[in-house]
């Protein structure tokens, strides 16, 4: 099972996107995980206008939360062809104008009543210039959708145009190049396309256009020129940095062809998705509930009742902070209990030594210092001493046959430190074996002697204390003329010699 799917089962933050097209309702349920949003369910069903409420109730009921006190955020999506959208620069004289006044200035028509429109305005500075983006639709149309949602006991969190949801998904899945500020994204399906001109993932203007076989290149060129022309009245005069085409794999060769690139005069790339699809719009609507930002439209703001304090209260954040506080409290309580036990043990031990009460703090510090020096001396002695009893027990068992040991001498001074070390005084440390062995008939040493010396060089005790093994003082011994000759020799074991510091070159000094 993928990790994302596993995390989705335990996710806390959830949202639902509902997109109502002219013929079909698409519902998408999305959860937020540490690895990103995951769509856990998607339902779709055709409807007739008089059956819209029944269809919404049938689709939304199994996806909603079981606890009525904690309803999921549900976003409603409107087709881009059902809304009016425009972006205009704001002058200092009308910076505080109402949304109705801004819409009236944009429409400039006496036949259209602003009171019959549901609208919302988002003010921003996407290109360091204040602009107002106005979105509106027929109030009667939106009220009918909200009434249909009411039959399913749903009060939508937000109602926004479908192009905003598509742009949100495209920005999540396919980020624009870092240096590209103005991006034209084209979402395509089999018969239609949607072009959205955005600055910093904020839409300035969009246009729907039709696609027919054989005229796709002309359609892309035409909509690009149209949006370039419309962007200037919208308060954006920067040229388009890059064009990203989403969907229609069969048009990939056309999009990246040199002919179309030269005709557009702009860097154009093709990506697989998201395409112009109703399921993607529903996913983007739910995604907007999880990543709520200040630049979000809500056409239902004036039509829906105000959200209750229970719905506005950040229950998820409170639960997380409470869990964190409980964990910290348990940790600190455990630490405090451990310290109390340690303190009681020390207090009891001090109480058993009545003589400590008569001592001064300076005397205790002096005694502590003396004990520390003694402990350090013992530790140093035990760490540098040679355990001779181990050698006495082990070395004789390794002697070859006919080889006798005449003596064993060991020396290991205490390690030199302080002024003696600075004066160059070295530690005396050695181990000497005095042995004798009969010679062969040819007057040679037995081969077992070489094997014995070789075994000493890999001896673990000698490798630790005396890694250097040498044979010395080899002499021939024959006490009587008729007796068998023998050889006496010594095996000298010493520590590894330290490398002497290089002497300074007198000529180099000059």
C-alpha positions as CSV (number, residue, x, y, z in Angstrom):
1,X,0.0,0.0,0.0
2,X,1.5,3.4,-0.9
3,X,2.5,5.6,2.0
4,X,0.1,8.4,0.9
5,X,-2.9,6.1,1.0
6,X,-1.9,4.8,4.4
7,X,-1.6,8.4,5.8
8,X,-4.9,9.3,4.2
9,X,-6.7,6.8,6.4
10,X,-5.6,8.7,9.5
11,X,-5.9,12.2,8.1
12,X,-7.8,14.8,10.2
13,X,-8.2,17.7,7.7
14,X,-10.8,16.8,5.0
15,X,-12.7,18.8,2.4
16,X,-15.2,18.2,-0.4
17,X,-15.4,19.9,-3.8
18,X,-18.8,20.0,-5.7
19,X,-18.8,21.1,-9.3
20,X,-22.1,21.6,-11.0
21,X,-21.9,21.7,-14.8
22,X,-24.9,22.0,-17.1
23,X,-25.5,18.3,-17.3
24,X,-23.5,16.6,-14.5
25,X,-22.5,16.9,-10.8
26,X,-19.0,15.8,-9.8
27,X,-18.0,15.4,-6.2
28,X,-14.4,15.0,-4.9
29,X,-13.3,14.3,-1.3
30,X,-9.7,15.2,-0.5
31,X,-7.7,14.8,2.7
32,X,-4.5,16.6,3.8
33,X,-1.4,14.4,4.6
34,X,2.2,15.2,5.4
35,X,3.1,14.2,1.9
36,X,0.5,16.3,0.2
37,X,-3.3,16.2,-0.6
38,X,-4.8,12.8,-1.5
39,X,-8.2,12.3,-3.2
40,X,-10.0,9.5,-1.4
41,X,-13.3,9.5,-3.2
42,X,-14.8,10.8,-6.4
43,X,-18.5,10.5,-7.5
44,X,-20.4,11.8,-10.5
45,X,-23.9,11.6,-11.7
46,X,-26.1,13.2,-14.4
47,X,-29.1,15.4,-13.3
48,X,-32.1,17.3,-14.5
49,X,-32.8,20.8,-13.1
50,X,-35.7,19.5,-11.0
51,X,-33.7,16.6,-9.5
52,X,-30.5,18.5,-8.6
53,X,-31.2,18.6,-4.9
54,X,-31.9,14.8,-4.8
55,X,-28.7,14.1,-6.7
56,X,-26.6,16.3,-4.4
57,X,-28.1,14.6,-1.3
58,X,-27.4,11.2,-2.7
59,X,-23.8,12.1,-3.5
60,X,-22.8,14.1,-0.4
61,X,-24.5,12.1,2.3
62,X,-22.0,9.1,2.4
63,X,-19.0,11.5,2.2
64,X,-19.9,13.9,5.1
65,X,-18.7,13.6,8.6
66,X,-20.6,11.4,11.0
67,X,-20.3,14.1,13.7
68,X,-22.7,16.9,12.9
69,X,-20.8,19.2,15.2
70,X,-17.8,18.9,12.9
71,X,-19.0,19.3,9.3
72,X,-16.5,19.1,6.5
73,X,-15.7,22.2,4.4
74,X,-17.5,22.0,1.1
75,X,-16.7,24.2,-1.9
76,X,-19.1,24.8,-4.7
77,X,-17.8,25.4,-8.2
78,X,-19.4,27.4,-11.0
79,X,-18.7,27.0,-14.7
80,X,-16.4,29.7,-16.1
81,X,-19.0,30.4,-18.8
82,X,-21.7,31.1,-16.1
83,X,-19.7,33.9,-14.5
84,X,-18.3,37.3,-15.4
85,X,-14.7,37.9,-14.5
86,X,-12.5,41.0,-14.9
87,X,-9.4,42.5,-13.4
88,X,-8.9,46.3,-13.3
89,X,-6.2,48.6,-11.8
90,X,-7.3,50.5,-8.7
91,X,-6.8,54.3,-8.6
92,X,-6.2,56.1,-5.3
93,X,-9.6,57.8,-5.7
94,X,-11.6,54.6,-5.7
95,X,-9.5,52.3,-3.6
96,X,-12.3,52.1,-1.0
97,X,-15.1,51.7,-3.5
98,X,-17.7,49.1,-2.9
99,X,-17.8,45.9,-5.1
100,X,-21.1,47.0,-6.7
101,X,-19.6,50.3,-7.7
102,X,-16.5,48.6,-9.2
103,X,-18.7,46.2,-11.2
104,X,-20.9,49.0,-12.5
105,X,-17.8,50.9,-13.7
106,X,-16.5,47.8,-15.5
107,X,-19.9,46.9,-17.1
108,X,-20.9,50.5,-18.0
109,X,-24.3,49.3,-19.0
110,X,-27.7,50.8,-17.9
111,X,-29.6,47.6,-18.9
112,X,-27.9,45.4,-16.4
113,X,-28.9,45.8,-12.8
114,X,-26.1,45.2,-10.3
115,X,-28.6,44.2,-7.7
116,X,-29.4,41.1,-9.7
117,X,-25.8,39.9,-9.6
118,X,-23.9,38.0,-6.9
119,X,-20.4,39.3,-6.8
120,X,-17.1,39.2,-4.9
121,X,-14.0,41.3,-5.2
122,X,-10.4,40.4,-4.3
123,X,-7.8,43.2,-4.1
124,X,-4.2,42.3,-4.6
125,X,-0.8,43.5,-5.9
126,X,0.5,40.6,-8.0
127,X,2.8,42.9,-10.1
128,X,3.4,45.6,-7.5
129,X,0.4,47.5,-8.8
130,X,-2.9,47.5,-6.9
131,X,-5.7,45.7,-8.9
132,X,-9.2,44.6,-8.1
133,X,-10.5,41.2,-9.5
134,X,-14.2,41.1,-9.8
135,X,-16.2,37.9,-10.3
136,X,-20.0,37.9,-10.6
137,X,-22.9,35.7,-11.7
138,X,-26.7,35.8,-11.8
139,X,-28.0,35.8,-8.2
140,X,-31.0,33.7,-9.2
141,X,-28.8,31.0,-10.6
142,X,-26.5,30.8,-7.6
143,X,-29.5,30.9,-5.2
144,X,-30.9,27.9,-6.9
145,X,-27.6,25.9,-6.4
146,X,-27.5,26.9,-2.8
147,X,-31.1,25.8,-2.3
148,X,-30.3,22.5,-3.9
149,X,-27.3,22.1,-1.5
150,X,-29.6,23.0,1.4
151,X,-31.7,19.9,0.7
152,X,-28.6,17.9,1.5
153,X,-28.1,19.9,4.7
154,X,-25.0,21.6,3.3
155,X,-23.9,25.2,3.8
156,X,-21.1,25.7,1.4
157,X,-17.8,27.0,2.7
158,X,-17.1,28.8,-0.6
159,X,-18.4,29.2,-4.1
160,X,-15.9,30.1,-6.8
161,X,-15.4,29.8,-10.6
162,X,-14.0,26.6,-12.1
163,X,-10.9,28.3,-13.7
164,X,-9.6,29.2,-10.2
165,X,-9.8,25.6,-9.1
166,X,-8.1,24.4,-12.3
167,X,-5.3,27.0,-11.8
168,X,-4.8,25.8,-8.2
169,X,-4.3,22.2,-9.3
170,X,-1.9,23.2,-12.2
171,X,0.2,25.3,-9.8
172,X,0.4,22.3,-7.4
173,X,1.3,19.7,-10.0
174,X,3.4,21.7,-12.5
175,X,5.1,24.7,-11.1
176,X,6.1,27.4,-13.5
177,X,9.8,28.2,-14.0
178,X,11.2,30.3,-11.1
179,X,12.0,33.4,-13.2
180,X,8.7,33.3,-15.0
181,X,6.3,35.8,-13.5
182,X,3.6,35.9,-16.1
183,X,2.3,32.5,-17.2
184,X,-0.3,31.6,-19.8
185,X,-1.8,28.2,-19.0
186,X,-4.0,26.4,-21.5
187,X,-6.2,23.5,-20.3
188,X,-7.5,21.4,-23.2
189,X,-9.9,18.5,-23.7
190,X,-11.3,16.9,-26.9
191,X,-13.4,19.8,-28.1
192,X,-12.7,22.8,-25.9
193,X,-9.9,24.8,-24.2
194,X,-9.5,27.3,-21.4
195,X,-6.7,29.9,-21.4
196,X,-5.8,31.5,-18.1
197,X,-3.3,34.4,-17.9
198,X,-1.9,34.4,-14.3
199,X,0.7,36.3,-12.4
200,X,2.1,34.5,-9.3
201,X,-0.8,31.9,-9.5
202,X,-3.4,34.7,-9.5
203,X,-5.7,34.8,-12.5
204,X,-5.8,38.1,-14.4
205,X,-8.1,37.1,-17.3
206,X,-9.3,33.9,-18.9
207,X,-11.1,32.8,-22.1
208,X,-12.8,29.7,-23.3
209,X,-12.2,28.6,-26.9
210,X,-13.3,25.8,-29.2
211,X,-11.0,23.1,-30.7
212,X,-11.7,21.3,-33.9
213,X,-9.5,18.8,-35.8
214,X,-6.9,20.5,-38.0
215,X,-7.3,24.0,-36.5
216,X,-5.7,23.5,-33.1
217,X,-2.6,25.6,-34.0
218,X,-4.7,28.6,-35.1
219,X,-6.8,28.3,-32.0
220,X,-3.8,28.5,-29.7
221,X,-2.3,31.4,-31.6
222,X,-5.7,33.3,-31.6
223,X,-6.3,32.9,-27.9
224,X,-2.8,33.9,-27.1
225,X,-3.1,37.2,-29.1
226,X,-6.5,37.8,-27.5
227,X,-5.2,37.5,-23.9
228,X,-2.1,39.6,-24.7
229,X,-4.5,42.4,-25.9
230,X,-6.9,42.0,-22.9
231,X,-4.1,42.0,-20.3
232,X,-3.3,45.7,-20.8
233,X,-6.7,47.1,-19.7
234,X,-6.5,44.7,-16.8
235,X,-3.5,46.6,-15.4
236,X,-0.8,44.1,-16.5
237,X,1.6,45.3,-19.2
238,X,4.4,42.8,-18.8
239,X,4.9,40.3,-21.6
240,X,4.1,36.6,-21.2
241,X,7.2,34.7,-20.0
242,X,6.1,31.2,-20.7
243,X,3.1,29.2,-22.1
244,X,2.1,25.9,-20.5
245,X,-0.3,23.6,-22.4
246,X,-2.1,21.0,-20.2
247,X,-3.7,17.9,-21.6
248,X,-4.3,16.4,-25.1
249,X,-1.2,14.1,-25.6
250,X,-2.0,14.0,-29.3
251,X,-1.0,17.7,-29.6
252,X,2.3,17.4,-27.9
253,X,4.3,17.3,-31.2
254,X,2.3,20.3,-32.4
255,X,3.0,22.3,-29.2
256,X,6.7,21.8,-29.2
257,X,7.1,22.2,-33.0
258,X,9.3,25.0,-34.2
259,X,6.5,26.4,-36.4
260,X,4.2,27.0,-33.5
261,X,7.0,28.3,-31.3
262,X,8.0,30.8,-33.9
263,X,4.4,31.8,-34.4
264,X,3.8,32.5,-30.7
265,X,7.2,34.0,-30.1
266,X,7.1,32.7,-26.5
267,X,8.6,29.6,-24.9
268,X,5.9,27.0,-24.9
269,X,5.9,23.6,-23.1
270,X,3.5,20.7,-22.9
271,X,2.6,18.8,-19.8
272,X,0.2,15.8,-19.4
273,X,-2.2,17.3,-16.9
274,X,-4.3,18.6,-15.5
275,X,-6.6,18.7,-18.5
276,X,-9.9,20.6,-18.8
277,X,-11.9,18.0,-17.0
278,X,-14.8,18.3,-14.5
279,X,-13.2,15.8,-12.1
280,X,-10.0,18.0,-11.9
281,X,-12.2,21.0,-11.2
282,X,-13.9,19.2,-8.3
283,X,-10.5,18.2,-6.9
284,X,-9.3,21.8,-7.1
285,X,-12.3,23.1,-5.3
286,X,-11.7,20.7,-2.4
287,X,-8.0,21.6,-2.4
288,X,-8.9,25.3,-2.0
289,X,-10.7,24.4,1.3
290,X,-7.5,22.8,2.6
291,X,-5.2,25.6,1.4
292,X,-7.3,28.6,2.2
293,X,-5.6,31.9,1.3
294,X,-6.5,35.6,1.2
295,X,-6.8,35.6,-2.6
296,X,-9.9,33.4,-2.8
297,X,-13.3,34.2,-4.2
298,X,-16.6,33.4,-2.6
299,X,-19.7,34.3,-4.6
300,X,-21.9,33.0,-1.9
301,X,-20.7,35.4,0.7
302,X,-23.8,37.6,0.6
303,X,-26.3,34.7,0.2
304,X,-25.4,32.2,2.8
305,X,-25.9,32.6,6.6
306,X,-22.9,33.6,8.7
307,X,-20.9,30.7,10.0
308,X,-21.4,30.0,13.7
309,X,-18.7,30.4,16.3
310,X,-18.6,26.6,16.6
311,X,-17.6,26.3,12.9
312,X,-15.1,29.1,13.0
313,X,-13.3,27.8,16.1
314,X,-10.0,26.1,15.2
315,X,-10.7,22.7,16.7
316,X,-7.9,21.0,14.9
317,X,-5.3,23.4,16.1
318,X,-6.6,23.3,19.6
319,X,-6.5,19.5,19.6
320,X,-2.9,19.5,18.4
321,X,-1.8,22.1,21.0
322,X,-3.6,20.2,23.7
323,X,-1.9,16.9,22.7
324,X,1.5,18.6,22.6
325,X,0.9,20.2,26.1
326,X,-0.2,16.8,27.5
327,X,3.0,15.1,26.2
328,X,5.2,17.8,27.6
329,X,3.4,17.6,30.9
330,X,3.9,13.8,31.1
331,X,7.6,14.2,30.2
332,X,8.2,16.9,32.8
333,X,6.2,14.9,35.5
334,X,8.3,11.8,34.8
335,X,11.5,13.9,35.0
336,X,10.3,15.5,38.3
337,X,9.5,12.2,39.8
338,X,12.9,10.8,38.9
339,X,14.6,13.9,40.5
340,X,12.5,13.6,43.6
341,X,13.5,9.9,44.1
342,X,17.2,10.8,43.5
343,X,17.0,13.6,46.0
344,X,15.3,11.5,48.7
345,X,18.1,8.8,48.3
346,X,20.8,11.4,48.6
347,X,19.1,13.1,51.6
348,X,18.8,9.7,53.3
349,X,22.4,8.9,52.7
350,X,23.5,12.3,54.1
351,X,21.3,11.9,57.1
352,X,23.1,8.6,58.0
353,X,26.4,10.5,58.2
354,X,26.0,12.7,61.2
355,X,29.7,13.7,61.2
356,X,29.1,15.6,57.9
357,X,27.2,18.3,59.8
358,X,30.4,19.3,61.8
359,X,32.5,19.7,58.6
360,X,33.1,23.0,56.9
361,X,32.4,23.3,53.2
362,X,36.1,24.1,52.5
363,X,37.2,20.9,54.3
364,X,34.8,18.9,52.2
365,X,36.2,20.5,49.0
366,X,39.8,19.7,50.2
367,X,38.9,16.1,50.9
368,X,37.1,15.8,47.6
369,X,40.2,17.1,45.8
370,X,42.5,14.6,47.7
371,X,40.2,11.7,46.9
372,X,40.1,12.8,43.2
373,X,43.9,12.8,43.0
374,X,44.0,9.3,44.6
375,X,41.4,7.9,42.3
376,X,43.2,9.4,39.3
377,X,46.5,7.9,40.5
378,X,44.9,4.4,41.0
379,X,43.2,4.7,37.6
380,X,46.4,5.7,35.9
381,X,48.3,2.8,37.6
382,X,45.7,0.2,36.7
383,X,45.6,1.5,33.1
384,X,49.3,1.4,32.5
385,X,50.5,-1.5,34.6
386,X,51.6,-4.9,33.2
387,X,49.9,-8.0,34.7
388,X,53.0,-10.2,35.2
389,X,51.0,-13.1,36.6
390,X,49.4,-13.5,33.1
391,X,52.9,-13.8,31.5
392,X,54.1,-16.3,34.2
393,X,51.1,-18.6,33.6
394,X,51.0,-18.3,29.8
395,X,54.6,-18.1,28.5
396,X,55.9,-21.4,29.9
397,X,53.0,-23.3,28.2
398,X,54.2,-22.1,24.8
399,X,57.8,-23.3,25.1
400,X,58.9,-26.0,22.6
401,X,60.1,-29.4,23.7
402,X,63.8,-29.6,24.9
403,X,63.8,-25.8,25.5
404,X,64.2,-24.8,29.1
405,X,63.7,-21.4,30.7
406,X,66.6,-20.1,32.8
407,X,65.0,-16.8,33.9
408,X,62.3,-14.2,33.3
409,X,62.8,-10.5,34.0
410,X,60.1,-7.8,33.7
411,X,60.3,-4.1,34.3
412,X,57.5,-1.4,34.1
413,X,58.0,1.9,35.7
414,X,55.0,4.2,36.5
415,X,54.2,6.4,33.6
416,X,56.3,9.6,33.6
417,X,54.3,12.8,33.9
418,X,54.7,16.5,34.9
419,X,58.2,18.0,35.0
420,X,59.9,14.6,34.6
421,X,58.2,14.1,31.2
422,X,59.1,17.6,30.1
423,X,62.7,17.1,31.0
424,X,62.9,14.1,28.6
425,X,62.9,11.3,31.2
426,X,61.5,8.1,29.6
427,X,59.6,5.3,31.2
428,X,61.6,2.0,31.6
429,X,59.6,-0.9,30.3
430,X,60.9,-4.3,29.1
431,X,60.4,-8.1,29.3
432,X,63.3,-10.5,29.0
433,X,63.2,-14.3,28.6
434,X,66.5,-16.3,29.2
435,X,66.3,-19.7,27.4
436,X,68.5,-22.6,26.5
437,X,68.1,-25.3,23.9
438,X,70.2,-28.3,22.7
439,X,71.9,-27.9,19.3
440,X,71.3,-30.4,16.5
441,X,74.0,-32.9,15.3
442,X,75.0,-30.4,12.7
443,X,75.4,-27.7,15.4
444,X,72.4,-25.7,14.4
445,X,69.5,-24.2,16.4
446,X,66.3,-26.2,16.3
447,X,63.5,-24.9,14.0
448,X,61.1,-24.9,16.9
449,X,62.9,-21.8,18.2
450,X,61.9,-19.8,15.1
451,X,58.3,-21.0,15.5
452,X,58.4,-20.0,19.1
453,X,59.7,-16.5,18.4
454,X,57.0,-16.1,15.6
455,X,54.3,-17.1,18.1
456,X,55.5,-14.5,20.5
457,X,55.2,-11.7,17.9
458,X,51.5,-12.5,17.5
459,X,50.9,-13.1,21.2
460,X,48.0,-10.9,22.4
461,X,49.6,-9.9,25.7
462,X,52.9,-9.0,24.0
463,X,51.1,-7.1,21.2
464,X,49.5,-5.0,23.9
465,X,52.5,-4.3,26.1
466,X,55.7,-5.3,24.2
467,X,55.0,-5.5,20.5
468,X,58.7,-5.5,19.6
469,X,60.3,-9.0,19.9
470,X,64.0,-9.6,19.3
471,X,66.5,-12.5,20.0
472,X,69.8,-11.4,21.5
473,X,72.9,-12.8,23.3
474,X,73.1,-16.1,21.4
475,X,76.1,-18.2,22.7
476,X,77.2,-21.8,22.4
477,X,77.6,-23.7,25.7
478,X,79.4,-27.1,26.2
479,X,80.4,-27.7,29.9
480,X,82.3,-31.0,29.1
481,X,84.0,-32.4,26.1
482,X,81.8,-35.5,25.9
483,X,78.5,-33.6,26.7
484,X,76.0,-32.4,24.1
485,X,76.4,-28.8,23.1
486,X,73.6,-26.3,23.7
487,X,72.8,-22.7,23.0
488,X,71.8,-20.0,25.4
489,X,69.9,-16.9,24.2
490,X,67.7,-14.2,25.3
491,X,64.4,-12.9,23.9
492,X,64.1,-9.1,24.5
493,X,60.5,-7.7,24.3
494,X,60.1,-3.9,24.4
495,X,57.3,-1.3,23.6
496,X,57.0,0.2,20.2
497,X,59.7,2.8,19.8
498,X,58.4,6.4,19.4
499,X,59.5,8.2,16.3
500,X,62.0,10.9,17.1
501,X,61.2,14.4,16.1
502,X,63.1,15.5,13.0
503,X,66.1,17.6,13.8
504,X,66.1,21.1,12.4
505,X,68.3,21.7,9.3
506,X,71.0,24.3,10.2
507,X,71.3,25.3,6.5
508,X,67.6,25.9,6.2
509,X,67.7,28.3,9.1
510,X,70.1,30.5,7.1
